[in-house]
Amino acid sequence: MIGTHLDADKKADRTRPICPYPTEAKYKGGGDINEAGNFSCTDPGKLPQRGDVGALRDIDLEDRARHGGCPTTASRDASPHRN
């Protein structure tokens, strides 16, 4: 199944595959990003389940490693509105 976005003139300007849960549309890496044919329905991998604290902890640790510390602190410190 294909979903279509319409512009202000009601003309199709973007399409995407509508994927069955839990798969999601992922860009194949080539071609027009507005064409559904350049996307495929892929499994996003293991999603954290209710009560799966270990998986959530691992995600947090990976995020911290990527951002060199607590992402909340890094975002706050970079804010132009910091007091």
N, CA, C and O atoms as CSV, one atom per row, in Angstrom:
chain,resi,resn,atom,element,x,y,z
A,1,MET,N,N,0.850,-1.154,0.000
A,1,MET,CA,C,0.000,0.000,0.000
A,1,MET,C,C,0.909,1.233,0.000
A,1,MET,O,O,1.957,1.250,0.647
A,2,ILE,N,N,0.487,2.258,-0.736
A,2,ILE,CA,C,1.267,3.482,-0.876
A,2,ILE,C,C,0.462,4.666,-0.338
A,2,ILE,O,O,-0.719,4.819,-0.652
A,3,GLY,N,N,1.112,5.496,0.473
A,3,GLY,CA,C,0.505,6.727,0.970
A,3,GLY,C,C,0.985,7.890,0.111
A,3,GLY,O,O,2.127,7.896,-0.349
A,4,THR,N,N,0.124,8.866,-0.104
A,4,THR,CA,C,0.451,10.011,-0.950
A,4,THR,C,C,0.212,11.307,-0.212
A,4,THR,O,O,-0.824,11.481,0.431
A,5,HIS,N,N,1.176,12.228,-0.301
A,5,HIS,CA,C,1.023,13.576,0.256
A,5,HIS,C,C,0.652,14.504,-0.887
A,5,HIS,O,O,1.247,14.446,-1.963
A,6,LEU,N,N,-0.335,15.360,-0.650
A,6,LEU,CA,C,-0.767,16.309,-1.671
A,6,LEU,C,C,-0.299,17.709,-1.318
A,6,LEU,O,O,-0.325,18.101,-0.152
A,7,ASP,N,N,0.135,18.471,-2.335
A,7,ASP,CA,C,0.554,19.849,-2.093
A,7,ASP,C,C,-0.689,20.749,-2.012
A,7,ASP,O,O,-1.815,20.252,-2.036
A,8,ALA,N,N,-0.489,22.053,-1.916
A,8,ALA,CA,C,-1.601,22.997,-1.770
A,8,ALA,C,C,-2.548,22.959,-2.959
A,8,ALA,O,O,-3.727,23.283,-2.821
A,9,ASP,N,N,-2.047,22.566,-4.128
A,9,ASP,CA,C,-2.880,22.468,-5.331
A,9,ASP,C,C,-3.495,21.080,-5.508
A,9,ASP,O,O,-4.045,20.762,-6.562
A,10,LYS,N,N,-3.391,20.259,-4.456
A,10,LYS,CA,C,-3.942,18.897,-4.450
A,10,LYS,C,C,-3.255,17.980,-5.453
A,10,LYS,O,O,-3.863,17.035,-5.955
A,11,LYS,N,N,-1.981,18.260,-5.745
A,11,LYS,CA,C,-1.193,17.397,-6.623
A,11,LYS,C,C,-0.258,16.555,-5.756
A,11,LYS,O,O,0.279,17.031,-4.755
A,12,ALA,N,N,-0.075,15.309,-6.152
A,12,ALA,CA,C,0.813,14.415,-5.398
A,12,ALA,C,C,2.245,14.927,-5.489
A,12,ALA,O,O,2.780,15.102,-6.583
A,13,ASP,N,N,2.865,15.167,-4.327
A,13,ASP,CA,C,4.255,15.618,-4.336
A,13,ASP,C,C,5.180,14.669,-3.586
A,13,ASP,O,O,6.397,14.851,-3.613
A,14,ARG,N,N,4.627,13.659,-2.917
A,14,ARG,CA,C,5.447,12.723,-2.149
A,14,ARG,C,C,4.659,11.438,-1.928
A,14,ARG,O,O,3.458,11.481,-1.663
A,15,THR,N,N,5.331,10.302,-2.037
A,15,THR,CA,C,4.692,9.021,-1.735
A,15,THR,C,C,5.614,8.209,-0.823
A,15,THR,O,O,6.836,8.359,-0.858
A,16,ARG,N,N,5.010,7.359,-0.018
A,16,ARG,CA,C,5.752,6.466,0.876
A,16,ARG,C,C,4.989,5.150,0.970
A,16,ARG,O,O,3.761,5.126,0.886
A,17,PRO,N,N,5.726,4.056,1.143
A,17,PRO,CA,C,5.016,2.803,1.400
A,17,PRO,C,C,4.409,2.850,2.797
A,17,PRO,O,O,4.995,3.417,3.719
A,18,ILE,N,N,3.256,2.262,2.943
A,18,ILE,CA,C,2.639,2.102,4.256
A,18,ILE,C,C,2.941,0.666,4.671
A,18,ILE,O,O,2.464,-0.291,4.061
A,19,CYS,N,N,3.735,0.544,5.711
A,19,CYS,CA,C,4.291,-0.751,6.107
A,19,CYS,C,C,3.499,-1.377,7.254
A,19,CYS,O,O,3.021,-0.671,8.143
A,20,PRO,N,N,3.362,-2.701,7.232
A,20,PRO,CA,C,2.691,-3.371,8.341
A,20,PRO,C,C,3.556,-3.324,9.599
A,20,PRO,O,O,4.775,-3.483,9.525
A,21,TYR,N,N,2.930,-3.107,10.744
A,21,TYR,CA,C,3.639,-3.073,12.018
A,21,TYR,C,C,4.295,-4.420,12.267
A,21,TYR,O,O,3.647,-5.438,12.027
A,22,PRO,N,N,5.507,-4.493,12.721
A,22,PRO,CA,C,6.339,-3.421,13.245
A,22,PRO,C,C,7.337,-2.866,12.233
A,22,PRO,O,O,8.229,-2.106,12.609
A,23,THR,N,N,7.205,-3.231,10.944
A,23,THR,CA,C,8.168,-2.722,9.971
A,23,THR,C,C,7.938,-1.229,9.740
A,23,THR,O,O,6.883,-0.690,10.073
A,24,GLU,N,N,8.949,-0.570,9.161
A,24,GLU,CA,C,8.856,0.867,8.892
A,24,GLU,C,C,9.509,1.172,7.556
A,24,GLU,O,O,10.390,0.443,7.101
A,25,ALA,N,N,9.065,2.266,6.925
A,25,ALA,CA,C,9.630,2.673,5.646
A,25,ALA,C,C,11.041,3.198,5.867
A,25,ALA,O,O,11.263,4.075,6.702
A,26,LYS,N,N,11.996,2.654,5.111
A,26,LYS,CA,C,13.383,3.087,5.220
A,26,LYS,C,C,13.910,3.392,3.825
A,26,LYS,O,O,13.735,2.606,2.894
A,27,TYR,N,N,14.562,4.552,3.696
A,27,TYR,CA,C,15.135,4.979,2.419
A,27,TYR,C,C,16.237,4.006,2.008
A,27,TYR,O,O,17.080,3.640,2.827
A,28,LYS,N,N,16.232,3.590,0.754
A,28,LYS,CA,C,17.220,2.616,0.266
A,28,LYS,C,C,18.582,3.251,0.029
A,28,LYS,O,O,19.573,2.540,-0.136
A,29,GLY,N,N,18.645,4.570,0.010
A,29,GLY,CA,C,19.927,5.244,-0.154
A,29,GLY,C,C,20.188,5.783,-1.549
A,29,GLY,O,O,21.251,6.348,-1.801
A,30,GLY,N,N,19.254,5.621,-2.443
A,30,GLY,CA,C,19.424,6.128,-3.801
A,30,GLY,C,C,18.090,6.497,-4.405
A,30,GLY,O,O,17.059,5.919,-4.060
A,31,GLY,N,N,18.108,7.460,-5.305
A,31,GLY,CA,C,16.886,7.877,-5.978
A,31,GLY,C,C,16.174,9.006,-5.250
A,31,GLY,O,O,16.623,9.475,-4.204
A,32,ASP,N,N,15.083,9.422,-5.808
A,32,ASP,CA,C,14.297,10.545,-5.297
A,32,ASP,C,C,13.667,10.188,-3.948
A,32,ASP,O,O,12.975,9.177,-3.829
A,33,ILE,N,N,13.911,11.024,-2.932
A,33,ILE,CA,C,13.358,10.752,-1.603
A,33,ILE,C,C,11.848,10.966,-1.545
A,33,ILE,O,O,11.221,10.663,-0.530
A,34,ASN,N,N,11.269,11.475,-2.603
A,34,ASN,CA,C,9.816,11.696,-2.634
A,34,ASN,C,C,9.065,10.554,-3.313
A,34,ASN,O,O,7.844,10.623,-3.455
A,35,GLU,N,N,9.768,9.511,-3.733
A,35,GLU,CA,C,9.157,8.387,-4.438
A,35,GLU,C,C,9.139,7.138,-3.564
A,35,GLU,O,O,10.173,6.719,-3.045
A,36,ALA,N,N,7.971,6.553,-3.408
A,36,ALA,CA,C,7.807,5.358,-2.573
A,36,ALA,C,C,8.691,4.205,-3.024
A,36,ALA,O,O,9.118,3.401,-2.196
A,37,GLY,N,N,8.974,4.107,-4.314
A,37,GLY,CA,C,9.794,3.022,-4.845
A,37,GLY,C,C,11.218,3.022,-4.323
A,37,GLY,O,O,11.925,2.023,-4.454
A,38,ASN,N,N,11.647,4.128,-3.734
A,38,ASN,CA,C,13.003,4.223,-3.200
A,38,ASN,C,C,13.070,3.935,-1.705
A,38,ASN,O,O,14.076,4.207,-1.050
A,39,PHE,N,N,11.983,3.382,-1.179
A,39,PHE,CA,C,11.894,2.984,0.223
A,39,PHE,C,C,11.523,1.513,0.289
A,39,PHE,O,O,10.919,0.974,-0.638
A,40,SER,N,N,11.882,0.874,1.376
A,40,SER,CA,C,11.443,-0.504,1.589
A,40,SER,C,C,10.957,-0.636,3.029
A,40,SER,O,O,11.380,0.108,3.914
A,41,CYS,N,N,10.073,-1.585,3.243
A,41,CYS,CA,C,9.578,-1.854,4.589
A,41,CYS,C,C,10.589,-2.764,5.268
A,41,CYS,O,O,10.823,-3.887,4.822
A,42,THR,N,N,11.185,-2.274,6.347
A,42,THR,CA,C,12.215,-3.034,7.040
A,42,THR,C,C,11.878,-3.155,8.518
A,42,THR,O,O,11.185,-2.316,9.094
A,43,ASP,N,N,12.388,-4.217,9.105
A,43,ASP,CA,C,12.208,-4.444,10.534
A,43,ASP,C,C,13.157,-3.515,11.282
A,43,ASP,O,O,14.359,-3.539,11.019
A,44,PRO,N,N,12.656,-2.698,12.203
A,44,PRO,CA,C,13.528,-1.763,12.908
A,44,PRO,C,C,14.435,-2.442,13.935
A,44,PRO,O,O,15.263,-1.778,14.559
A,45,GLY,N,N,14.290,-3.736,14.115
A,45,GLY,CA,C,15.083,-4.436,15.118
A,45,GLY,C,C,14.269,-4.632,16.375
A,45,GLY,O,O,13.073,-4.343,16.412
A,46,LYS,N,N,14.923,-5.122,17.392
A,46,LYS,CA,C,14.222,-5.394,18.650
A,46,LYS,C,C,13.818,-4.084,19.312
A,46,LYS,O,O,14.654,-3.226,19.598
A,47,LEU,N,N,12.541,-3.952,19.545
A,47,LEU,CA,C,12.031,-2.791,20.250
A,47,LEU,C,C,11.947,-3.107,21.735
A,47,LEU,O,O,11.623,-4.238,22.098
A,48,PRO,N,N,12.228,-2.140,22.607
A,48,PRO,CA,C,12.091,-2.396,24.043
A,48,PRO,C,C,10.659,-2.791,24.381
A,48,PRO,O,O,9.701,-2.196,23.888
A,49,GLN,N,N,10.535,-3.792,25.221
A,49,GLN,CA,C,9.230,-4.249,25.663
A,49,GLN,C,C,8.930,-3.664,27.036
A,49,GLN,O,O,9.843,-3.278,27.766
A,50,ARG,N,N,7.662,-3.600,27.379
A,50,ARG,CA,C,7.276,-3.122,28.703
A,50,ARG,C,C,8.012,-3.932,29.765
A,50,ARG,O,O,7.991,-5.163,29.748
A,51,GLY,N,N,8.656,-3.233,30.680
A,51,GLY,CA,C,9.386,-3.895,31.748
A,51,GLY,C,C,10.789,-4.312,31.369
A,51,GLY,O,O,11.495,-4.897,32.191
A,52,ASP,N,N,11.219,-4.025,30.135
A,52,ASP,CA,C,12.553,-4.405,29.673
A,52,ASP,C,C,13.544,-3.296,30.007
A,52,ASP,O,O,14.016,-2.584,29.121
A,53,VAL,N,N,13.853,-3.157,31.286
A,53,VAL,CA,C,14.712,-2.087,31.776
A,53,VAL,C,C,16.114,-2.196,31.193
A,53,VAL,O,O,16.733,-1.174,30.896
A,54,GLY,N,N,16.625,-3.401,31.023
A,54,GLY,CA,C,17.969,-3.586,30.482
A,54,GLY,C,C,18.123,-2.980,29.106
A,54,GLY,O,O,19.128,-2.325,28.832
A,55,ALA,N,N,17.132,-3.186,28.218
A,55,ALA,CA,C,17.207,-2.633,26.870
A,55,ALA,C,C,17.183,-1.111,26.911
A,55,ALA,O,O,17.905,-0.455,26.160
A,56,LEU,N,N,16.360,-0.552,27.784
A,56,LEU,CA,C,16.303,0.903,27.893
A,56,LEU,C,C,17.616,1.456,28.444
A,56,LEU,O,O,18.071,2.511,28.001
A,57,ARG,N,N,18.220,0.772,29.387
A,57,ARG,CA,C,19.505,1.212,29.933
A,57,ARG,C,C,20.567,1.191,28.841
A,57,ARG,O,O,21.368,2.120,28.744
A,58,ASP,N,N,20.584,0.140,28.015
A,58,ASP,CA,C,21.576,0.039,26.944
A,58,ASP,C,C,21.410,1.169,25.937
A,58,ASP,O,O,22.398,1.723,25.455
A,59,ILE,N,N,20.168,1.513,25.619
A,59,ILE,CA,C,19.916,2.613,24.695
A,59,ILE,C,C,20.448,3.907,25.296
A,59,ILE,O,O,21.084,4.692,24.594
A,60,ASP,N,N,20.200,4.144,26.580
A,60,ASP,CA,C,20.677,5.354,27.242
A,60,ASP,C,C,22.201,5.405,27.241
A,60,ASP,O,O,22.778,6.462,26.982
A,61,LEU,N,N,22.865,4.286,27.524
A,61,LEU,CA,C,24.322,4.257,27.553
A,61,LEU,C,C,24.909,4.527,26.175
A,61,LEU,O,O,25.913,5.229,26.053
A,62,GLU,N,N,24.279,3.967,25.125
A,62,GLU,CA,C,24.745,4.227,23.764
A,62,GLU,C,C,24.588,5.708,23.428
A,62,GLU,O,O,25.472,6.300,22.808
A,63,ASP,N,N,23.475,6.307,23.831
A,63,ASP,CA,C,23.225,7.716,23.572
A,63,ASP,C,C,24.253,8.579,24.289
A,63,ASP,O,O,24.769,9.540,23.719
A,64,ARG,N,N,24.548,8.240,25.533
A,64,ARG,CA,C,25.552,8.999,26.294
A,64,ARG,C,C,26.923,8.890,25.636
A,64,ARG,O,O,27.653,9.879,25.560
A,65,ALA,N,N,27.278,7.706,25.162
A,65,ALA,CA,C,28.575,7.518,24.523
A,65,ALA,C,C,28.673,8.354,23.244
A,65,ALA,O,O,29.721,8.931,22.952
A,66,ARG,N,N,27.589,8.414,22.493
A,66,ARG,CA,C,27.568,9.189,21.262
A,66,ARG,C,C,27.727,10.678,21.527
A,66,ARG,O,O,28.364,11.389,20.750
A,67,HIS,N,N,27.147,11.149,22.632
A,67,HIS,CA,C,27.131,12.581,22.915
A,67,HIS,C,C,28.176,12.996,23.945
A,67,HIS,O,O,28.202,14.156,24.357
A,68,GLY,N,N,29.030,12.081,24.365
A,68,GLY,CA,C,30.080,12.423,25.301
A,68,GLY,C,C,29.578,12.780,26.684
A,68,GLY,O,O,30.187,13.603,27.367
A,69,GLY,N,N,28.508,12.192,27.099
A,69,GLY,CA,C,27.949,12.473,28.425
A,69,GLY,C,C,26.449,12.442,28.359
A,69,GLY,O,O,25.869,11.835,27.458
A,70,CYS,N,N,25.828,13.082,29.293
A,70,CYS,CA,C,24.369,13.116,29.354
A,70,CYS,C,C,23.842,14.018,28.245
A,70,CYS,O,O,24.184,15.200,28.217
A,71,PRO,N,N,23.013,13.498,27.320
A,71,PRO,CA,C,22.520,14.323,26.221
A,71,PRO,C,C,21.709,15.524,26.703
A,71,PRO,O,O,21.712,16.571,26.057
A,72,THR,N,N,21.022,15.380,27.823
A,72,THR,CA,C,20.236,16.501,28.345
A,72,THR,C,C,21.162,17.642,28.746
A,72,THR,O,O,20.892,18.803,28.438
A,73,THR,N,N,22.248,17.313,29.429
A,73,THR,CA,C,23.213,18.331,29.842
A,73,THR,C,C,23.881,18.953,28.625
A,73,THR,O,O,24.042,20.171,28.559
A,74,ALA,N,N,24.270,18.125,27.661
A,74,ALA,CA,C,24.934,18.651,26.469
A,74,ALA,C,C,24.013,19.602,25.724
A,74,ALA,O,O,24.455,20.650,25.253
A,75,SER,N,N,22.731,19.247,25.610
A,75,SER,CA,C,21.772,20.119,24.929
A,75,SER,C,C,21.589,21.412,25.700
A,75,SER,O,O,21.537,22.489,25.108
A,76,ARG,N,N,21.492,21.311,27.015
A,76,ARG,CA,C,21.286,22.496,27.835
A,76,ARG,C,C,22.489,23.427,27.739
A,76,ARG,O,O,22.332,24.641,27.611
A,77,ASP,N,N,23.710,22.845,27.801
A,77,ASP,CA,C,24.917,23.664,27.774
A,77,ASP,C,C,25.094,24.387,26.443
A,77,ASP,O,O,25.690,25.463,26.396
A,78,ALA,N,N,24.580,23.803,25.363
A,78,ALA,CA,C,24.720,24.416,24.046
A,78,ALA,C,C,23.615,25.430,23.754
A,78,ALA,O,O,23.655,26.113,22.730
A,79,SER,N,N,22.640,25.530,24.639
A,79,SER,CA,C,21.503,26.400,24.400
A,79,SER,C,C,21.906,27.872,24.479
A,79,SER,O,O,22.617,28.265,25.405
A,80,PRO,N,N,21.458,28.702,23.512
A,80,PRO,CA,C,21.758,30.133,23.565
A,80,PRO,C,C,20.984,30.833,24.687
A,80,PRO,O,O,21.280,31.982,25.013
A,81,HIS,N,N,19.991,30.148,25.283
A,81,HIS,CA,C,19.166,30.732,26.333
A,81,HIS,C,C,19.664,30.385,27.728
A,81,HIS,O,O,18.977,30.625,28.721
A,82,ARG,N,N,20.847,29.825,27.793
A,82,ARG,CA,C,21.415,29.411,29.074
A,82,ARG,C,C,21.691,30.636,29.946
A,82,ARG,O,O,22.230,31.635,29.468
A,83,ASN,N,N,21.320,30.555,31.224
A,83,ASN,CA,C,21.562,31.671,32.148
A,83,ASN,C,C,22.960,31.674,32.672
A,83,ASN,O,O,23.323,32.547,33.460
